[in-house]
Amino acid sequence: MAPQQPTDSSQPTAATKAPKPTKADQMTPELLEFIQAVDEYKRIHGRPFPSWGEVLTILTELGYAKWDGEEPIH
């Protein structure tokens, strides 16, 4: 049995790499809405790269919420 070559685990393999939608007609309405909201946030706040906290704020403003199964968790 031949020894296995080491693999670079930092690079996604073809089996794990998800296709990226690149054109508007390939994106879901939800994805387009999110992208537009992020772009608007960046423009208004002068932030080329929002923090994860800011992304969470954007999602919350879009109406996304964590649920406990019965109602939103605030």
C-alpha positions as CSV (number, residue, x, y, z in Angstrom):
1,M,0.0,0.0,0.0
2,A,1.5,3.4,-1.1
3,P,1.8,6.1,1.5
4,Q,-0.8,8.9,1.3
5,Q,0.3,12.3,0.3
6,P,-0.4,15.0,2.9
7,T,-3.3,17.2,2.0
8,D,-3.7,20.9,2.6
9,S,-6.8,21.0,4.9
10,S,-7.0,24.8,4.5
11,Q,-8.2,24.4,0.9
12,P,-11.8,23.1,0.4
13,T,-12.2,20.0,-1.6
14,A,-14.6,19.7,-4.5
15,A,-16.9,17.6,-2.3
16,T,-17.1,20.3,0.4
17,K,-17.0,23.5,-1.8
18,A,-20.5,24.9,-2.3
19,P,-21.2,26.7,-5.5
20,K,-21.4,30.5,-5.2
21,P,-24.3,32.2,-6.9
22,T,-22.8,35.1,-8.8
23,K,-25.6,36.5,-10.8
24,A,-28.7,38.1,-9.5
25,D,-30.9,35.7,-11.4
26,Q,-29.2,32.8,-9.5
27,M,-29.8,34.3,-6.1
28,T,-32.9,33.8,-3.9
29,P,-34.9,36.9,-3.0
30,E,-33.8,36.5,0.6
31,L,-30.1,36.6,-0.4
32,L,-30.7,39.6,-2.6
33,E,-32.5,41.4,0.2
34,F,-29.6,40.6,2.6
35,I,-26.9,41.8,0.1
36,Q,-28.8,45.0,-0.5
37,A,-29.2,45.6,3.3
38,V,-25.5,45.0,3.9
39,D,-24.6,47.3,1.0
40,E,-26.9,50.0,2.4
41,Y,-25.5,49.6,5.9
42,K,-21.9,49.9,4.6
43,R,-22.8,53.0,2.6
44,I,-24.7,54.8,5.4
45,H,-22.1,54.0,8.1
46,G,-19.0,54.3,5.9
47,R,-17.9,50.8,6.8
48,P,-16.4,48.7,4.0
49,F,-16.4,45.6,6.3
50,P,-19.1,45.4,8.9
51,S,-18.3,43.4,12.1
52,W,-20.2,40.3,12.9
53,G,-22.2,42.3,15.5
54,E,-23.1,44.7,12.8
55,V,-24.2,41.8,10.5
56,L,-26.4,40.5,13.3
57,T,-27.9,44.0,13.6
58,I,-28.6,44.0,9.9
59,L,-30.3,40.5,10.1
60,T,-32.3,41.6,13.1
61,E,-33.5,44.7,11.2
62,L,-34.5,42.5,8.4
63,G,-36.8,40.6,10.8
64,Y,-34.7,37.5,11.6
65,A,-34.9,36.3,15.2
66,K,-33.9,33.3,17.2
67,W,-36.9,31.3,18.3
68,D,-37.3,28.9,21.3
69,G,-40.0,26.9,19.4
70,E,-42.8,29.0,20.7
71,E,-41.8,32.7,20.3
72,P,-38.9,34.9,19.5
73,I,-36.1,35.1,22.0
74,H,-35.2,38.7,22.8
